[in-house]
Amino acid sequence: TPRVFSGIQPTNHLQLGNYLGAVKRFVEMQAKGVETIYCIVDLHAITTWQDPADLRHATRELAAGYIASGLDPKRSILFNQSQVPGHAQLAWIFNCVVRVGWMNRMTQFKDKAGKNAENASLGLYAYPSLMAADILLYHATHVPVGEDQKQHLELTRDIATKFNHDFGVDFFPMTEPVIEGAATRIMSLRDGSKKMSKSDPSDQSRINLTDDADMIAQKFRKARTDPEPLPDCVEGLKDRPEAKNLVNIYAALADTTPDAVVTEFAGRGFGAFKPALADLAVAKLSPIADEMKRLMAEPDEIDRILGNGAERADAIAAPILAKCYDIVGMIRSR
Ligand code: AQP
């Protein structure tokens, strides 16, 4: 039976790429009626420095973002990672399965560690191993993510394969990444060659889910583009990364295809397209922002939801972890 798992780091605010590439698709999976488990990966967040008060706030805000976007804590399991100890426990076992050479090929580590990799945390290096544990702890079959996570999902399958092979078992499943739709890679509004990211130093590069209507309109107005009008087919967006990005954002927000968007706006310039995009974004995002604000006024209720979700997650994880320890040869006698 299908079981969906995915997670987002509680760092800064949710940005439009996280929403369109991940959260919105989490909601679509929930609507299919399959088992859905969505995590707030606070253990991943601390692989780079997080102020404790900011981390607590970002964790609650991400929970509020999940719920405000349509995730229902009754239908989906919503929780923060550190409340289920199995994530860290399985990650240790995977640290002993994964090879250093495999980790050295992970491009996200290279991007995030930058030039001074000697000074990155060991946790940042081991990040993909913890991510494999997040997924396999639940024997998840499907993982909706953005394009940037593809390599980590491949590593997850490699770890599962090696574990199964080393211990002569058929225990961990081969997880399918689900990377689809117009929004698998939303780009920065300032640079069409960089992905939109929560941690980009320029706030102008992204739309935050907490931005108000004026801010959203202003950011789209200032978004980098080229002087050409929109083409009449998507092939015409080739070599126009900024234009293509705005069309993709419009399509994802409107639940349509980039093709349909260029057909509608063919021959019109960005002077017309950008305000239409801003209006659409405000219409879709401001109800979410309002609901997030309402939820954030009751932090105890958010904590209660996360605690309840963690209990339900742990009930699935505990027997899988116990079986895994048994396969490895650990005595469990208390
Ligand atoms: N630009 C994007 N387009 C589409 N999907 C995206 N995702 C992130 N950026 C884009 C997807 O969002 C999910 C959660 O990401 P994460 O918080 O775990 O880490 P990240 O991928 O590193 O996201 P950010 O926003 O870039 O955060 P920082 O700056 O903190 O690293 C994932 O499914 C991801 O694919």
Residues whose N, C-alpha, C, O or C-beta is under 5 A from the ligand:
A	BS01	AQP	G7 I8 Q9 T11 G17 N18 G21 A22 P144 V145 G146 E147 D148 Q149 A183 T184 R185 I186 M187 K195 M196 S197 K198 S199 D200
